[in-house]
Amino acid sequence: MLPKPEPRHISISKSRGIKIDWLDGHHSEYSLDWLRRHCPCATCTGAHREALANPENESPFRMYKPALRIESAEPVGSYAIQIAWSDGHRSGIYSWEHLREICPCPECAQQRKQNEP
């Protein structure tokens, strides 16, 4: 069994994203868009049957898309962070395990691809 991922250092930029140095030496960089698209909450994953509406499709001015920002990021116990987004979404709790699973680095992306059925 693999040890649970644990961050050594976390750097949060409200306008750029999150960088994490993990205890095992791995480094992850998550853009705002990547994090928002990989929100693990029940609404975003469809567990409540009502997928989060795409604000882009609701706007009569589709060519205008407000810049996504992190409004706040708070620790949840010692296992996660909760991010409040500028689009009003606030229910996503990003566990360390989830963040490590969605790491966008080429090494992790290749590993996920190899594990696909």
N, CA and C of each residue as an Amber inpcrd file, in Angstrom:
protein
   351
   0.8330000  -1.1760000   0.0000000   0.0000000   0.0000000   0.0000000
   0.8840000   1.2480000   0.0000000   0.5670000   2.1870000  -0.8740000
   1.3430000   3.4150000  -0.9570000   1.0490000   4.3090000   0.2380000
   2.0750000   5.0100000   0.7330000   1.8140000   5.9360000   1.8410000
   0.9280000   7.0800000   1.3650000   0.1530000   7.6370000   2.2860000
  -0.7150000   8.7650000   1.9390000   0.1550000   9.9630000   1.5840000
  -0.2100000  10.6730000   0.5230000   0.5740000  11.8540000   0.1540000
   0.4540000  12.9440000   1.2150000   1.5750000  13.5740000   1.4700000
   1.5960000  14.6330000   2.4750000   2.4310000  15.7940000   1.9560000
   1.8900000  17.0030000   1.9980000   2.6560000  18.1460000   1.4920000
   3.7280000  18.5960000   2.4790000   4.8580000  18.9990000   1.9170000
   5.9270000  19.5940000   2.7250000   5.7460000  21.1140000   2.7340000
   5.4050000  21.6530000   1.5540000   5.2310000  23.1010000   1.4130000
   4.1420000  23.3660000   0.3740000   3.2840000  24.3430000   0.6560000
   2.2130000  24.7270000  -0.2670000   2.3210000  26.2240000  -0.5270000
   2.2950000  26.5940000  -1.7980000   2.3160000  27.9960000  -2.2000000
   1.0510000  28.2720000  -3.0060000   0.2620000  29.2530000  -2.5560000
  -1.0020000  29.5650000  -3.2170000  -0.9430000  30.9720000  -3.8000000
  -1.1840000  31.0570000  -5.1030000  -1.3300000  32.3430000  -5.7780000
  -2.7850000  32.4420000  -6.2090000  -3.4830000  33.4440000  -5.7260000
  -4.9110000  33.5820000  -6.0350000  -5.1720000  33.8150000  -7.5170000
  -4.1710000  34.2750000  -8.2450000  -4.3610000  34.5510000  -9.6690000
  -3.6590000  33.5590000 -10.5900000  -2.8580000  32.6430000 -10.0250000
  -2.1100000  31.7020000 -10.8680000  -2.3950000  30.2420000 -10.5640000
  -2.4690000  29.8810000  -9.2930000  -2.7010000  28.4830000  -8.9510000
  -1.9840000  28.0680000  -7.6860000  -1.7740000  26.7740000  -7.5610000
  -1.1870000  26.2090000  -6.3500000   0.0190000  25.3530000  -6.7090000
   1.0820000  25.5060000  -5.9390000   2.2820000  24.6790000  -6.0800000
   2.4490000  23.9070000  -4.7830000   2.7570000  22.6190000  -4.9150000
   2.9560000  21.7810000  -3.7310000   4.2540000  21.0030000  -3.8680000
   5.0870000  21.0800000  -2.8340000   6.2430000  20.2010000  -2.6980000
   5.8160000  19.1060000  -1.7390000   5.8800000  17.8520000  -2.1960000
   5.4360000  16.7170000  -1.3920000   6.5940000  16.1440000  -0.5860000
   6.2650000  15.4970000   0.5210000   7.2950000  14.9060000   1.3810000
   8.1490000  13.8770000   0.6530000   7.5740000  13.2160000  -0.3590000
   8.3430000  12.2000000  -1.0910000   9.2540000  12.8090000  -2.1600000
   9.3130000  14.1530000  -2.2260000  10.1940000  14.8270000  -3.1710000
   9.5230000  15.2520000  -4.4700000   8.3020000  14.8230000  -4.6990000
   7.5940000  15.2010000  -5.9240000   7.1550000  16.6620000  -5.8400000
   7.0300000  17.3110000  -6.9960000   6.5770000  18.7060000  -7.0690000
   5.3920000  18.7780000  -8.0200000   4.3110000  19.4330000  -7.5950000
   3.1100000  19.5800000  -8.4180000   2.7700000  21.0540000  -8.5750000
   2.3570000  21.4310000  -9.7880000   1.8870000  22.7910000 -10.0620000
   0.5290000  22.6970000 -10.7260000  -0.4830000  23.3040000 -10.0890000
  -1.8590000  23.2490000 -10.5690000  -2.3050000  24.6410000 -10.9990000
  -2.7040000  24.7780000 -12.2560000  -3.2540000  26.0590000 -12.7110000
  -4.6630000  26.2140000 -12.1370000  -5.1590000  27.4310000 -12.1230000
  -6.5100000  27.6760000 -11.6140000  -7.5400000  26.8780000 -12.4090000
  -7.4280000  26.9070000 -13.7260000  -8.3820000  26.2070000 -14.5790000
  -8.3590000  24.7010000 -14.3120000  -7.1640000  24.1430000 -14.1620000
  -7.0200000  22.7020000 -13.8960000  -7.7060000  22.3350000 -12.5800000
  -7.4460000  23.1130000 -11.5510000  -8.0610000  22.8430000 -10.2470000
  -9.5780000  22.9530000 -10.3090000 -10.0760000  23.9830000 -10.9730000
 -11.5260000  24.1860000 -11.0330000 -12.2010000  23.0580000 -11.8060000
 -11.5690000  22.6180000 -12.9140000 -12.1390000  21.5260000 -13.7080000
 -12.0770000  20.1870000 -12.9840000 -11.1920000  20.0650000 -12.0090000
 -11.0450000  18.8150000 -11.2620000 -11.5950000  18.9210000  -9.8400000
 -12.5610000  19.8020000  -9.6510000 -13.1870000  19.9460000  -8.3350000
 -13.8450000  18.6210000  -7.9510000 -13.5580000  18.1240000  -6.7480000
 -14.0840000  16.8190000  -6.3410000 -15.4530000  16.8520000  -5.6700000
 -16.1000000  18.0090000  -5.5910000 -17.3710000  18.0730000  -4.8610000
 -18.4720000  17.3070000  -5.5890000 -19.5230000  16.9820000  -4.8660000
 -20.6330000  16.1930000  -5.4140000 -21.3310000  16.9090000  -6.5650000
 -21.4480000  18.2130000  -6.4860000 -22.1010000  18.9580000  -7.5620000
 -21.2940000  18.8620000  -8.8540000 -19.9970000  19.0750000  -8.7590000
 -19.1480000  19.0660000  -9.9570000 -18.9520000  17.6660000 -10.5350000
 -18.9680000  16.6530000  -9.6960000 -18.7800000  15.2860000 -10.1920000
 -20.0870000  14.6480000 -10.6140000 -21.2090000  15.3630000 -10.4230000
 -22.4990000  14.8510000 -10.8540000 -23.1840000  13.9450000  -9.8580000
 -22.6610000  13.8320000  -8.6640000 -23.2450000  12.9380000  -7.6620000
 -24.6180000  13.4120000  -7.1950000 -24.9270000  14.6710000  -7.3780000
 -26.2430000  15.1940000  -6.9880000 -27.1930000  15.2870000  -8.1700000
 -26.8380000  14.6600000  -9.2660000 -27.6330000  14.6330000 -10.5030000
 -27.7210000  15.9730000 -11.2160000 -27.3470000  17.0330000 -10.5590000
 -27.3670000  18.3470000 -11.1990000 -25.9340000  18.8210000 -11.3420000
 -25.3700000  18.5940000 -12.5090000 -24.0020000  19.0500000 -12.7360000
 -23.9770000  20.5690000 -12.6580000 -22.8730000  21.0760000 -12.1750000
 -22.7120000  22.5210000 -12.0700000 -22.9000000  23.1490000 -13.4450000
 -23.7560000  24.1170000 -13.5130000 -23.9970000  24.7960000 -14.7860000
 -22.7320000  25.5070000 -15.2280000 -22.4790000  25.4650000 -16.5080000
 -21.3220000  26.1450000 -17.0530000 -21.6700000  27.6240000 -17.2000000
 -21.0500000  28.4990000 -16.3960000 -21.3850000  29.9210000 -16.4470000
 -21.1810000  30.5160000 -17.8370000 -20.2670000  29.9420000 -18.6220000
 -20.0160000  30.4220000 -19.9760000 -21.2720000  30.3050000 -20.8320000
 -21.9960000  29.2040000 -20.6810000 -23.1820000  28.9650000 -21.4840000
 -24.3630000  29.8160000 -21.0490000 -24.3510000  30.3190000 -19.8380000
 -25.4580000  31.1150000 -19.3290000 -25.3350000  32.5850000 -19.7080000
 -24.1650000  33.0200000 -20.0310000 -23.9420000  34.4280000 -20.3230000
 -24.3610000  34.7610000 -21.7520000 -25.0870000  35.8690000 -21.9300000
 -25.4100000  36.2780000 -23.2940000 -24.1690000  36.8040000 -24.0230000
 -23.1160000  37.1010000 -23.2690000 -21.8580000  37.5880000 -23.8340000
 -20.8020000  36.4970000 -23.6940000 -20.9300000  35.4430000 -24.4460000
 -20.0390000  34.2870000 -24.3110000 -18.5890000  34.6100000 -24.6150000
 -18.3530000  35.6750000 -25.3640000 -16.9720000  36.0140000 -25.6820000
 -16.2590000  36.6010000 -24.4630000 -17.0200000  37.0250000 -23.4640000
 -16.4210000  37.5580000 -22.2430000 -16.4430000  36.4890000 -21.1730000
 -15.2790000  36.1780000 -20.6800000 -15.1740000  35.1950000 -19.6100000
 -14.3530000  35.8320000 -18.4920000 -14.9720000  36.1090000 -17.3390000
 -14.2180000  36.7290000 -16.2490000 -13.0490000  35.8410000 -15.8260000
 -11.9670000  36.4700000 -15.4530000 -10.7910000  35.7220000 -15.0150000
 -11.1150000  34.9460000 -13.7420000 -10.7690000  33.6870000 -13.7450000
 -10.9710000  32.8420000 -12.5770000  -9.9110000  33.1790000 -11.5360000
 -10.3370000  33.2560000 -10.2830000  -9.4190000  33.5420000  -9.1780000
  -9.8020000  32.7050000  -7.9720000  -8.8370000  32.4890000  -7.1170000
  -9.1100000  31.8870000  -5.8180000  -9.4360000  33.0390000  -4.8790000
 -10.6170000  33.0140000  -4.2960000 -10.9920000  34.0430000  -3.3210000
 -10.3570000  33.7350000  -1.9670000 -10.3720000  32.4480000  -1.5930000
  -9.7340000  32.0240000  -0.3470000  -9.4330000  30.5350000  -0.4230000
  -8.4910000  30.1110000   0.3910000  -8.1440000  28.6960000   0.5160000
  -7.8630000  28.4410000   1.9890000  -8.6310000  27.5340000   2.5660000
  -8.5350000  27.2610000   4.0000000  -8.2050000  25.7960000   4.2410000
  -7.3890000  25.5110000   5.2570000  -7.1230000  24.1030000   5.5800000
  -8.3760000  23.4150000   6.1090000  -8.5020000  22.1490000   5.7910000
  -9.5760000  21.3050000   6.3280000  -8.8660000  20.1980000   7.0960000
  -8.8600000  20.3310000   8.4120000  -8.1090000  19.3810000   9.2260000
  -6.6660000  19.3420000   8.7580000  -6.1050000  18.1410000   8.7340000
  -4.7350000  17.9820000   8.2420000  -4.7160000  17.1800000   6.9510000
  -5.8820000  17.0970000   6.2780000  -5.9520000  16.2290000   5.1040000
  -6.3420000  16.9350000   3.8100000  -6.6790000  18.2340000   3.8410000
  -7.1960000  18.8660000   2.6290000  -7.1920000  20.3830000   2.7310000
  -7.5450000  21.0200000   1.5940000  -7.8210000  22.4530000   1.5730000
  -9.1670000  22.6640000   0.8780000  -9.8750000  23.6900000   1.3270000
 -11.1380000  24.0580000   0.7020000 -10.9220000  25.3770000  -0.0190000
 -11.2950000  25.3940000  -1.2960000 -11.0780000  26.5720000  -2.1280000
 -12.4060000  27.2560000  -2.4160000 -12.4360000  28.5690000  -2.2150000
 -13.5810000  29.3890000  -2.6160000 -13.1680000  30.1110000  -3.8980000
 -13.9690000  29.9370000  -4.9510000 -13.6450000  30.4600000  -6.2740000
 -14.3870000  31.7620000  -6.5690000 -13.8290000  32.5360000  -7.4760000
 -14.4470000  33.8040000  -7.8760000 -15.7480000  33.6020000  -8.6440000
 -16.0140000  32.3790000  -9.1220000 -17.2820000  32.1130000  -9.8120000
 -18.3980000  31.7540000  -8.8350000 -18.1030000  31.8650000  -7.5250000
 -19.1130000  31.6110000  -6.5010000 -19.1010000  30.2050000  -5.9390000
 -18.3380000  29.3100000  -6.5430000 -18.2960000  27.9250000  -6.0730000
 -17.4190000  27.8350000  -4.8230000 -17.9200000  27.1280000  -3.7890000
 -17.1930000  27.0640000  -2.5260000 -17.2120000  25.6980000  -1.8630000
 -17.7730000  24.6880000  -2.4990000 -17.9390000  23.4070000  -1.8050000
 -16.8520000  22.3770000  -2.1030000 -15.8660000  22.7390000  -2.8950000
 -14.8110000  21.7800000  -3.2280000 -13.7810000  21.6420000  -2.1240000
 -13.6480000  20.4400000  -1.5990000 -12.6060000  20.1380000  -0.6150000
 -11.5940000  19.2380000  -1.3110000 -10.3990000  19.7630000  -1.5110000
  -9.3430000  19.0720000  -2.2490000  -8.4280000  18.3570000  -1.2600000
  -8.6130000  17.0490000  -1.1270000  -7.7570000  16.2760000  -0.2160000
  -6.3670000  16.1550000  -0.8320000  -5.3830000  15.8790000   0.0090000
  -4.0210000  15.6900000  -0.4970000  -4.0060000  14.5180000  -1.4820000
  -4.7590000  13.4660000  -1.1750000  -4.8180000  12.3090000  -2.0780000
  -5.3770000  12.7140000  -3.4390000  -6.4570000  13.4850000  -3.4380000
  -7.0540000  13.9250000  -4.7050000  -6.0670000  14.7940000  -5.4860000
  -5.4270000  15.7300000  -4.8120000  -4.4730000  16.6020000  -5.4910000
  -3.3230000  15.8040000  -6.0970000  -2.8610000  14.8020000  -5.3890000
  -1.7690000  13.9820000  -5.9350000  -2.2600000  13.1520000  -7.1210000
  -3.4980000  12.6660000  -7.0320000  -4.0600000  11.8710000  -8.1340000
  -4.2370000  12.6950000  -9.4040000  -4.5210000  13.9830000  -9.2720000
  -4.7570000  14.8190000 -10.4530000  -3.5350000  15.6500000 -10.8400000
  -2.3880000  15.3560000 -10.2670000  -1.1760000  16.1160000 -10.5770000
  -0.9920000  16.1720000 -12.0980000  -0.8600000  17.3890000 -12.6520000
  -0.7760000  17.5240000 -14.1020000   0.6220000  17.3550000 -14.6980000
   1.6170000  17.0450000 -13.8930000   2.9710000  16.9370000 -14.4330000
   3.0450000  15.7820000 -15.4430000   3.9740000  15.8470000 -16.3900000
   4.0820000  14.8000000 -17.4140000   4.2680000  13.3960000 -16.8310000
   5.0500000  13.2830000 -15.7700000   5.2940000  11.9800000 -15.1380000
   3.9910000  11.3670000 -14.6150000   3.1990000  12.1550000 -13.9040000
   1.9320000  11.6510000 -13.3510000   0.9030000  11.4000000 -14.4500000
   0.8810000  12.2680000 -15.4740000  -0.0480000  12.0780000 -16.5920000
   0.2580000  10.7660000 -17.3040000   1.5330000  10.4730000 -17.5000000
   1.9350000   9.2170000 -18.1450000   1.5370000   8.0180000 -17.2880000
   1.7200000   8.1290000 -15.9940000   1.3580000   7.0470000 -15.0780000
  -0.1520000   6.7900000 -15.1100000  -0.9540000   7.8500000 -15.1290000
  -2.4130000   7.6880000 -15.2240000  -2.7970000   7.0100000 -16.5320000
  -2.1320000   7.4020000 -17.6130000  -2.4230000   6.8350000 -18.9270000
  -2.1250000   5.3320000 -18.9420000  -1.0380000   4.9350000 -18.3090000
  -0.6650000   3.5190000 -18.2550000  -1.6430000   2.7120000 -17.4120000
  -2.2780000   3.3490000 -16.4360000  -3.2130000   2.6520000 -15.5480000
  -4.6320000   2.5980000 -16.0930000  -4.8800000   3.2560000 -17.2430000
  -6.2180000   3.2130000 -17.8400000  -6.5030000   1.8090000 -18.3600000
  -7.7680000   1.3730000 -18.2600000  -8.1110000   0.0280000 -18.7630000
  -8.0900000  -0.0420000 -20.2730000
